[in-house]
Every structure is written in structure tokens, then in C-alpha cells.
Amino acid sequence: VNEDGESIKEKGDMDVWIAVDAMHHLNKYNTAIFFTGDSDFLPLISYLKNNNKKVFIFSSQNNISEELRTGGDGYADVLEIPDIWGRELKYREAKK
């Protein structure tokens, strides 16, 4: 919202903000948990692992690359988390 109370729309660059935040606060945590299938996070995950951080990734099998699935210290399919998310994600088409 600007000074006149009007809504300002900005392009969603959440990936960048997450990366900046993770790097800025590097000394404040030991483990990073990502809920994503976005392979744009691979460089950040590599950076975190190179800085001795544990990295765990949650996504659905149909929405994650092999590189991302195996890039962290652990992976879990969100469809294995009880129905709260499973129903919504179960029918998503596989990524090609």
C-alpha cells in the first residue's frame, strides 16, 4: 500500500527473498526445511549444505525434479502427510 492507501502490486520474487533471508541468518539455524518442488532452490540448498546446514525438502512426487529430491539431506512426499494436504495435491499432473 502506498502513501495514498492504494494497493501496489509487485512481481513475486519470493525465491530471491527466501534465499537472501536464509543466507543473512545463516548463523541462527542448523536445519532448513523447504516445502517446494522448485529447482530454482538448488543453488541455495547447495550453499546451505556447503555451510554445514541440514536441508530437508517436502514436495509431491509429481512436482519435484530428481536433482531437488536428492539434493538435500532428506525428502518426504507431502502426500504421505495425513489428509490435510494430501487430498489437494494427489491429483496434480506429473511434471515433465
C-alpha positions as CSV (number, residue, x, y, z in Angstrom):
1,V,0.0,0.0,0.0
2,N,1.4,3.4,-0.9
3,E,1.0,6.7,0.9
4,D,-2.4,7.3,-0.7
5,G,-3.7,3.9,0.5
6,E,-3.6,2.4,-3.0
7,S,-2.6,-1.2,-3.5
8,I,0.8,-1.7,-5.1
9,K,1.3,-5.0,-7.0
10,E,4.8,-6.3,-7.3
11,K,6.2,-9.3,-9.1
12,G,6.5,-12.3,-6.8
13,D,10.2,-12.8,-6.2
14,M,9.8,-14.9,-3.1
15,D,12.6,-17.3,-4.2
16,V,15.0,-14.4,-4.0
17,W,13.7,-13.2,-0.7
18,I,13.9,-16.7,0.8
19,A,17.5,-17.1,-0.4
20,V,18.6,-13.7,0.9
21,D,16.9,-14.4,4.3
22,A,18.4,-17.9,4.5
23,M,21.9,-16.5,3.8
24,H,21.5,-13.4,6.0
25,H,20.5,-15.5,9.0
26,L,22.9,-18.4,8.3
27,N,24.4,-18.4,11.8
28,K,21.0,-18.6,13.5
29,Y,19.9,-22.1,12.5
30,N,21.2,-25.6,11.8
31,T,18.4,-27.0,9.7
32,A,16.4,-25.6,6.8
33,I,13.1,-27.1,5.7
34,F,11.7,-26.4,2.2
35,F,8.2,-27.1,1.1
36,T,8.8,-26.8,-2.7
37,G,9.3,-28.6,-5.9
38,D,11.0,-25.6,-7.5
39,S,14.5,-26.5,-8.7
40,D,15.4,-22.7,-8.5
41,F,16.3,-23.5,-4.9
42,L,19.1,-25.9,-5.8
43,P,21.9,-23.3,-5.6
44,L,20.6,-22.2,-2.2
45,I,20.4,-25.8,-1.0
46,S,24.0,-26.4,-2.2
47,Y,25.1,-23.2,-0.4
48,L,23.5,-24.3,2.8
49,K,24.9,-27.8,2.7
50,N,28.4,-26.3,2.0
51,N,27.9,-24.3,5.2
52,N,27.1,-27.4,7.2
53,K,23.4,-26.9,7.4
54,K,21.0,-29.9,7.2
55,V,18.4,-29.4,4.5
56,F,15.1,-31.3,4.2
57,I,12.7,-31.0,1.3
58,F,8.9,-31.7,1.3
59,S,7.1,-31.8,-2.0
60,S,4.9,-34.2,-4.0
61,Q,6.4,-36.8,-6.3
62,N,4.6,-35.2,-9.2
63,N,6.0,-31.8,-8.6
64,I,9.8,-32.2,-8.0
65,S,12.9,-32.8,-10.1
66,E,15.2,-35.7,-9.3
67,E,18.0,-33.2,-8.6
68,L,15.9,-31.4,-6.0
69,R,14.5,-34.6,-4.5
70,T,18.1,-35.9,-3.9
71,G,19.8,-32.6,-3.3
72,G,19.1,-32.2,0.4
73,D,19.7,-34.4,3.5
74,G,16.2,-35.8,3.2
75,Y,13.0,-35.8,1.2
76,A,9.4,-36.5,2.1
77,D,6.4,-36.7,-0.1
78,V,3.7,-34.4,1.2
79,L,1.1,-36.9,0.1
80,E,2.3,-39.0,3.0
81,I,1.3,-36.3,5.4
82,P,-2.2,-37.1,6.5
83,D,-5.2,-35.8,4.5
84,I,-4.8,-32.1,5.4
85,W,-2.7,-31.6,2.2
86,G,-2.9,-35.0,0.5
87,R,-6.4,-34.6,-0.9
88,E,-5.5,-31.3,-2.6
89,L,-2.2,-32.4,-4.1
90,K,-3.0,-36.0,-5.0
91,Y,-4.5,-35.2,-8.4
92,R,-1.8,-32.8,-9.7
93,E,-0.3,-33.9,-13.0
94,A,3.3,-35.1,-13.1
95,K,6.0,-32.6,-14.0
96,K,7.5,-33.3,-17.4
